[in-house]
Amino acid sequence: MNLQDLKGNLKCLFCLYLLSLKQTLSMMKENHYSKMTLHELKTQAKTVKTMMSIFSGILLVLVFAAVFLSFRQGFYAITILFIPVALFPIFFVILNNLNNIKKEIKSRER
């Protein structure tokens, strides 16, 4: 695997991340969970879990790529590590969204 292939794979993963982030941010603009049915909430929870898994995978790939490139090209490539570090707070936003959905589901199942 050469450096160009690695960069191409990272671009594809980043595009997937942007699509999932766009959906997450659109869901967070308003708290519309009270208007959704229980089935819709469960479907939404599944979707957010999937997005969180994809995002976590992207972060791991970015971290491993940064470490790999820093060993391969020298210490200056470690600056690539700042990308996953900067994106890490978004993980907590997605996690918070998932917790809000779970709270709404629990309140309805009582």
C-alpha positions in Angstrom: 0.0 0.0 0.0 1.6 3.3 -1.1 1.0 6.7 0.2 -1.4 7.7 -2.6 -3.7 4.8 -1.9 -3.8 5.7 1.7 -4.7 9.3 0.9 -7.4 8.1 -1.4 -8.9 5.8 1.2 -8.8 8.6 3.8 -10.7 10.9 1.4 -13.4 8.3 0.9 -13.7 7.8 4.6 -13.9 11.6 5.2 -16.7 11.9 2.6 -18.7 9.3 4.5 -18.0 11.1 7.7 -19.3 14.4 6.3 -22.5 12.8 5.1 -23.1 11.3 8.6 -22.2 14.6 10.3 -24.7 16.4 8.1 -27.5 14.1 9.1 -26.5 14.3 12.8 -26.4 18.1 12.8 -29.8 18.3 11.0 -31.3 16.0 13.7 -29.9 18.2 16.5 -31.3 21.5 15.3 -34.5 20.8 17.1 -35.7 18.4 19.6 -38.3 16.6 17.6 -38.2 13.4 19.4 -41.4 14.1 21.3 -43.2 14.3 17.9 -41.9 10.9 16.7 -43.5 7.5 17.2 -41.8 4.8 19.3 -41.0 2.9 16.1 -39.4 6.0 14.5 -37.4 6.6 17.7 -36.0 3.1 17.6 -35.1 3.4 14.0 -33.5 6.7 14.7 -31.5 5.2 17.5 -30.2 2.5 15.2 -29.2 5.1 12.6 -27.3 7.1 15.2 -25.6 4.0 16.5 -24.5 3.2 13.0 -23.3 6.8 12.4 -21.3 6.7 15.7 -19.7 3.4 14.7 -18.7 4.8 11.3 -17.4 8.0 12.9 -15.4 6.0 15.5 -13.9 3.9 12.7 -12.9 7.0 10.8 -11.3 8.5 13.9 -9.3 5.3 14.4 -8.2 5.1 10.8 -7.1 8.8 11.0 -5.1 8.1 14.2 -3.4 5.0 12.7 -2.7 6.9 9.5 -1.1 9.8 11.4 1.1 7.4 13.4 2.0 5.4 10.3 2.9 8.6 8.4 4.9 10.0 11.3 7.1 6.9 11.3 7.2 6.7 7.5 7.9 10.4 6.7 9.3 11.8 9.9 8.1 13.6 12.9 6.5 16.5 11.0 3.7 14.2 9.7 2.5 14.0 13.3 0.6 17.2 12.7 -1.9 15.0 10.8 -2.9 13.7 14.3 -4.5 17.1 15.0 -7.3 16.2 12.5 -8.8 13.4 14.6 -8.1 15.3 17.8 -10.1 18.2 16.4 -12.9 15.9 15.3 -13.1 14.0 18.6 -15.6 16.4 20.3 -18.1 15.6 17.5 -18.1 12.0 18.9 -19.5 13.4 22.2 -22.2 15.3 20.3 -23.3 12.1 18.5 -23.2 10.2 21.8 -25.3 12.9 23.5 -27.9 12.7 20.7 -28.1 8.9 21.1 -28.6 9.3 24.9 -31.4 11.8 24.3 -33.1 9.3 22.0 -32.7 6.5 24.5 -34.2 8.7 27.3 -37.2 9.5 25.1 -37.7 5.7 24.4 -37.5 4.9 28.1 -40.0 7.5 29.0 -42.5 6.1 26.5 -42.0 2.5 27.4 -43.0 3.0 31.1 
